[in-house]
Amino acid sequence: MAKVFTIPVPPRIPRRRERTSDPRYVDGQRLLVEAIKYLTQADRIGNRPAIELLSEHVRTRFRMTDSPLA
């Protein structure tokens, strides 16, 4: 039976870039929130599907796909 020798090597961990806020990213979020506010003030019941769509976009896809680091 053969013996297996392992040589411990510390893993190379890439350094993370420092996060900086991109004004376009923040403005995009602000614009969506203002659109939701406008739709709510105009006609809350009639615009409910549009408000739900924008709200879902802000809560999920907008945060996952649009990154200020991209």
TIMI-518608 format. One record per residue: x, z, y of N, C-alpha, C in turn. Coordinates in steps of 0.1 Angstrom, whole numbers, plus 5000, padded with zeros to 4 digits. Example, Ala and Ser with C-alpha at 12.3 -4.5 7.8 and 13.67 -1.06 7.14 Angstrom:
2
SITE  n.xx  n.zz  n.yy  ca.xx  ca.zz  ca.yy  c.xx  c.zz  c.yy
SITE  5132  5078  4943   5123   5078   4955  5132  5078  4967
SITE  5128  5071  4978   5137   5071   4989  5129  5079  5000
//
This chain:
70
SITE  n.xx  n.zz  n.yy  ca.xx  ca.zz  ca.yy  c.xx  c.zz  c.yy
SITE  5009  5000  4988   5000   5000   5000  5009  5000  5012
SITE  5006  4992  5022   5014   4990   5034  5010  5000  5045
SITE  5019  5004  5053   5016   5014   5064  5015  5005  5076
SITE  5005  5010  5085   5003   5003   5097  5008  5012  5108
SITE  5017  5006  5116   5023   5014   5128  5016  5008  5140
SITE  5012  5018  5149   5006   5014   5162  5015  5019  5173
SITE  5016  5011  5183   5024   5015   5194  5014  5017  5206
SITE  5012  5029  5210   5002   5032   5221  5006  5025  5234
SITE  4997  5017  5239   5000   5011   5252  4988  5014  5261
SITE  4991  5019  5273   4980   5022   5282  4973  5010  5286
SITE  4960  5010  5287   4952   4998   5291  4954  4994  5305
SITE  4954  4981  5308   4955   4976   5322  4941  4976  5328
SITE  4939  4984  5337   4926   4985   5344  4928  4978  5357
SITE  4920  4967  5359   4921   4961   5372  4916  4969  5383
SITE  4922  4969  5394   4917   4977   5406  4905  4970  5412
SITE  4896  4979  5415   4883   4974   5421  4886  4972  5436
SITE  4880  4961  5441   4880   4958   5455  4872  4969  5462
SITE  4877  4972  5474   4870   4982   5482  4857  4975  5487
SITE  4846  4982  5486   4833   4976   5491  4832  4976  5506
SITE  4829  4965  5511   4826   4963   5525  4812  4958  5527
SITE  4805  4962  5536   4791   4957   5538  4791  4944  5545
SITE  4784  4935  5539   4783   4921   5545  4770  4921  5553
SITE  4771  4918  5566   4760   4918   5575  4748  4909  5570
SITE  4752  4898  5564   4741   4889   5559  4733  4896  5548
SITE  4739  4903  5539   4733   4911   5528  4723  4921  5534
SITE  4728  4928  5544   4719   4939   5550  4708  4932  5558
SITE  4711  4921  5565   4700   4914   5572  4690  4908  5563
SITE  4694  4904  5551   4684   4898   5542  4675  4909  5537
SITE  4680  4921  5534   4671   4932   5530  4662  4936  5541
SITE  4667  4936  5553   4659   4940   5564  4648  4930  5567
SITE  4651  4917  5565   4641   4907   5567  4630  4908  5557
SITE  4633  4910  5545   4623   4912   5535  4614  4924  5537
SITE  4620  4935  5542   4612   4947   5545  4603  4944  5557
SITE  4608  4937  5567   4599   4934   5578  4588  4925  5574
SITE  4591  4915  5565   4580   4906   5560  4569  4914  5553
SITE  4573  4924  5545   4564   4933   5538  4555  4941  5548
SITE  4562  4946  5558   4555   4954   5569  4545  4945  5576
SITE  4549  4932  5579   4540   4923   5586  4528  4920  5578
SITE  4530  4917  5565   4519   4913   5556  4509  4925  5554
SITE  4515  4937  5554   4507   4949   5552  4498  4951  5565
SITE  4503  4949  5576   4496   4951   5589  4485  4940  5591
SITE  4489  4928  5587   4479   4917   5589  4467  4918  5580
SITE  4469  4919  5567   4457   4920   5558  4462  4926  5545
SITE  4461  4939  5543   4467   4946   5532  4461  4941  5519
SITE  4448  4939  5518   4441   4936   5506  4444  4921  5503
SITE  4442  4912  5512   4444   4898   5510  4458  4894  5507
SITE  4468  4901  5513   4482   4898   5510  4488  4906  5499
SITE  4480  4913  5492   4486   4921   5481  4495  4914  5471
SITE  4491  4902  5466   4500   4895   5457  4514  4892  5463
SITE  4513  4888  5476   4526   4884   5483  4534  4897  5485
SITE  4528  4908  5488   4535   4920   5490  4541  4925  5477
SITE  4534  4924  5466   4539   4928   5453  4551  4919  5450
SITE  4550  4906  5452   4561   4897   5449  4574  4901  5457
SITE  4573  4903  5470   4584   4906   5478  4590  4920  5474
SITE  4581  4929  5471   4585   4943   5467  4593  4942  5454
SITE  4588  4934  5445   4595   4933   5432  4609  4926  5434
SITE  4609  4917  5443   4622   4910   5446  4632  4919  5452
SITE  4628  4928  5461   4637   4938   5468  4641  4948  5457
SITE  4632  4952  5449   4636   4963   5439  4645  4958  5428
SITE  4644  4946  5424   4651   4941   5412  4661  4930  5415
SITE  4656  4918  5415   4665   4906   5416  4674  4906  5428
SITE  4669  4910  5439   4677   4910   5451  4689  4918  5450
SITE  4687  4930  5445   4698   4939   5443  4708  4935  5432
SITE  4703  4929  5422   4712   4925   5411  4720  4912  5413
SITE  4713  4902  5419   4720   4889   5420  4727  4887  5433
SITE  4722  4893  5444   4729   4891   5457  4738  4902  5460
SITE  4751  4900  5459   4761   4910   5461  4769  4907  5473
SITE  4772  4917  5481   4781   4915   5493  4795  4911  5489
SITE  4799  4914  5476   4812   4911   5472  4814  4897  5466
SITE  4803  4890  5464   4803   4876   5458  4809  4866  5467
//
